[in-house]
Each structure stands twice: as C-alpha cells, then as structure tokens.
C-alpha cells in the first residue's frame, strides 16, 4: 500500500526533523521544506495528499503558501502549525482555505489523529464527487470544481466546492451551523465559523444570476439553501 505523502514546511529544523521521524513512524511519507519558497517548489514538482505549513517562515510565509495552494492546487488540503494565537491570525488562516489551525506546542499523537481525519474526509469527498448537480439555472460539477451558467464557467476553490456540495445535499431544509462545521472542517470553532460566513457570501455571489436561489440565514441556527436541485450521474 502506498503511504500518504505529506509536505511539511517548517523552518525550525530541530522540530522539522523530529516531526518527520514521528510522522514516518506512523505510516506517512514526509517531504521537509525549510521555507515557504521550497514548499511552493515542492508542490509544483510533486503530488501530496496533505500539507502542514508553519505560518512564520523566511522568504515566503505559510499563509502565502496556503493561498497559493487554494488558488493553484485547490484539492490539496493543508493545515497550519503556529505559535500565533490572535483572532486575526486564525481568521486569516482559515480564510486562506486551511482545514485546521494548530497552536504550538502541540501533541504529536493528536496531530496524527487530525491528519488521518483530514485524509479520510478527502477520500469521502472524492467518492461523493461522482455526481453532477443542476442547481436552478446552473450546472455544478464537483469533480472538476466547476460551476456553469450558460456559456459562463467558473472554477471554484476546493473549500467552496465542498461547501456548495454540502448545501446541495441538504437543500431546502435547515442546516445547523455546528453540524456543517463538523462535517466540513471536523470541528465547531468560532474562527472557522467566521470563515464559513465568508465562503457563504462568495457562493451567494456566484449563484446571483438565478434569483430563485437563496441561502437564507436562520438566526442562531444555521442556513437554508432554497433551490431546485437535480442530481445527474456522470
């Protein structure tokens, strides 16, 4: 069986080497990048199942690397390791598309649990993405991260893709906020919730050409995606 390939971007070489040894002893294949520029080059040249990014790195910081992944390799999940605990730092991390934000110092065993959960969710998403969806006047192709309206085609990010897929699968009923956060991010966290609001705003904009589509805020509860949905097996 092929080992899951992980990119670890960490400029503290002592911590980096220790993490590589620990993760490889737990069944992963790990490539260590010593700064953000090396991380981007590694992503361009290799295939990974997950990236672990230190936020504070020389040349290119971790948030910039995460934003690069979201734009250019949007199916690749990534998380941050950092000592920065301010609200603004966490919000920037989650808004860039991160699936998790782990504060240093951390428990290595817990990190492995989180990695396995992320990889499992990625596998589930791949199996779910076999269907296309007709959403009002739009055609949504999750496998290709595409949203089409007539001749207009938009390539959305992986996180936008997952959120829109969840909305389609739960259309026309109340979606509880905490359940959505757990299903997509694996945790119910205030800062992730703020990022969810940003993504919902973007999706509303993408669907704005069809006035029959509405993502309603249900105060204190969550959302209702009002839409006529048809599943199409590819």
Helices and strands as residue ranges (DSSP letters): E 5-9, H 13-25, E 29-33, H 36-45, E 50-54, H 62-72, E 77-82, H 87-95, E 100-103, H 108-128, E 131-135, E 138-141, G 142-144, E 146-149, E 152-155, H 158-169, E 174-176, H 177-185, H 190-206, E 214-218, E 222-226, E 229-233
